[in-house]
């Protein structure tokens, strides 16, 4: 019979786990112990931090943590004043903005005498308007005011009667890029930055720029760095608005040019169109923006409006037609092609210059011709002969939404 020791060994071997199992159990026991220790340390740290934070809060020193700090607000920006292509108008008392789609009106400035003109800034955040100075008798003088979306109207320039350009007149243009005005007041050219309030004097202009016109013929470059001026005998000058440096851009090749009557810089900055009034009729020129490649588009031009397409690749111009009393519309591309007639409409004449004009729709698909009494026409820019009627507010919205008064 087996002895007692042998039986005990056999029984132990049957009930004891293998050695690798014992090792695994030991490793798991040690891991659990480590987890307990780490957890105890973390809990201790958390309790300590909570205690310190509570003490700081009670002491009133350092009670706010970085997560509680508010993000600094950006510098306030002038709110947009123009929306939905609104048009400026005058009620006889107030300067208002009119929605061309709905006719809804908003009052911008209350209690005005009749403003001579009002125009939006390029970014739609400002309106500049010109009024007669109060108590200006016996000689009227003009005041130029601006109003923003969150500001009260403020006076920025003054000048004498508009028919005394040689000495005291007041004339102004918005920059096409920012909230900056160019003014001619008391024979001095200046720019006014509405964002900073800074005024820059660019020198006297009358001696250089007087022509047969009583008002200056001028235009900003699309990048807002230069202003072009028309002068006598077909000369076109530019002024750098940063330095005031002046240069002759071009002298148009003709001996019969008493003056330059209109300057239109293309929106892409590549070309300039110029209209000259002659003793009989007129002349329409096109050139590169550096004054080169001058060519005549129409040598017997009866001007009724000139306008660049929004992308600057095409120029539209309207002219009167005798003896049939029609307006004829032409388009010329900047690829050297000849002008092409795309439409005509009956025409009864315009009482004032601002009642006639030409403008493109913002999407560049149609060309509007403005007439009195809301009888405006829209030509399809890509379909010769297609003409429709549009209302006056639509036309004025396409043309920038400004207001003018022959008063």
C-alpha angles and dihedrals in degrees: 000000000000115000124247096257093055092051092051092052093050092049092049092051092053097052102034118091119240117272094253090056092054090050091052092050091051092050092050090049091053093048091052089051091050092049090052091052094048092046091051091052093049092048090049092052092048091051091049093049091048090051093050092047091050091049091050091049092051092046091051093230118117095351093150119075122208090258089062094056112110118232110253112254117242118252110282114261127207107263120241111266101186121061137167093013093297119192126222117235140163124232096194089265109032137041106232142181116229125201105228092209101049104017089233113156133213124191112232102170125014131211104017132161111231108302115221092214142344130194139178122241116246092258094046093238098111142038122205118198136178124220139170111268112247118251090013096142136164089023119031120228130188131235127201115213133181131201129189133197094264102023138079118245114277133191115243106167143007135200145162130266113319092240093062099072092147092068120002111006124136120220130162145179134189119237111248092227111041147359095295130122129205114209138183108204126161089354094303126118114219140163123219120202106206093193095059100019090233120149119201120200111216097181139251118326110175100086092052100040109036114123137153088292119091091215130051119261105218144142138190119239110246092249091054095237101108141033120212120212131194117223138180122298095024098298121152118199132184131208123204105228092209100050104016090233113155131206140173108249098185144334108218113238104250139092096213102062111116093177149337111260105183136016122194121182113201115245092242091053094236102109144027127210119204130192120203125192113219131189087267119023120328146257131245119208133187125196143161114271091254091059096258131121095034114186136169116241096181124012095186101040124168096195119223099151144328126204139170122227112249091256094046095236097112137039123208123198133179126207137180121250126214136239096004094058096229135140113231121200123210134186127199126187121218093240093091097265121142119258115273124209111231104174152342137213134187113268131200098180135258125265094205131024094243090059091067125057149119130241140163126235111251092252092052095237100110139035120215125210113199124218137166125281094027093289093137126156133213121206121202104242093211102035114062113221097019109126132166136178119252129183125252095252091055092050092048092047090055089049093056101276097264129151128226133180129191093218 
